[in-house]
Amino acid sequence: MKLSVLQDNRHSDKEKDDRLEQIDIDIHHTEEIMKHDLEYRGLLIP
């Protein structure tokens, strides 16, 4: 996803930076959701 954003020449550097930041936020949220799911299932080893 990030590579696609970086290679896109239709947007300004600011727009690319904003999109990359949003991707990082989305990845972090997904990681947290997956972590909580594993904890709920009792599969996460602390």
C-alpha positions as CSV (number, residue, x, y, z in Angstrom):
1,M,0.0,0.0,0.0
2,K,2.7,2.4,0.9
3,L,4.7,1.8,-2.2
4,S,1.6,2.4,-4.3
5,V,1.1,5.8,-2.6
6,L,4.8,6.7,-3.1
7,Q,4.6,5.9,-6.8
8,D,1.4,7.8,-7.4
9,N,2.4,11.0,-9.3
10,R,-1.2,12.4,-9.3
11,H,-0.9,13.8,-5.8
12,S,1.3,16.3,-4.0
13,D,3.9,15.3,-1.5
14,K,1.7,16.6,1.3
15,E,-1.2,14.4,0.2
16,K,1.1,11.5,0.0
17,D,2.4,12.2,3.5
18,D,-1.1,12.4,4.8
19,R,-2.1,9.1,3.2
20,L,1.1,7.4,4.5
21,E,0.3,8.6,8.0
22,Q,-3.3,7.3,7.7
23,I,-2.0,3.9,6.5
24,D,0.3,3.7,9.6
25,I,-2.7,4.6,11.9
26,D,-4.8,1.9,10.1
27,I,-2.1,-0.7,10.6
28,H,-1.8,0.2,14.3
29,H,-5.5,-0.1,14.8
30,T,-5.6,-3.5,13.0
31,E,-2.7,-4.8,15.2
32,E,-4.6,-3.8,18.3
33,I,-7.8,-5.4,17.1
34,M,-5.9,-8.6,16.3
35,K,-4.1,-8.5,19.7
36,H,-7.4,-8.1,21.6
37,D,-9.0,-11.0,19.6
38,L,-6.1,-13.3,20.5
39,E,-6.4,-12.3,24.1
40,Y,-10.1,-13.0,24.1
41,R,-9.5,-16.4,22.6
42,G,-6.8,-17.1,25.1
43,L,-4.2,-17.6,22.5
44,L,-1.9,-14.6,23.3
45,I,1.1,-15.5,25.4
46,P,2.2,-12.6,27.5
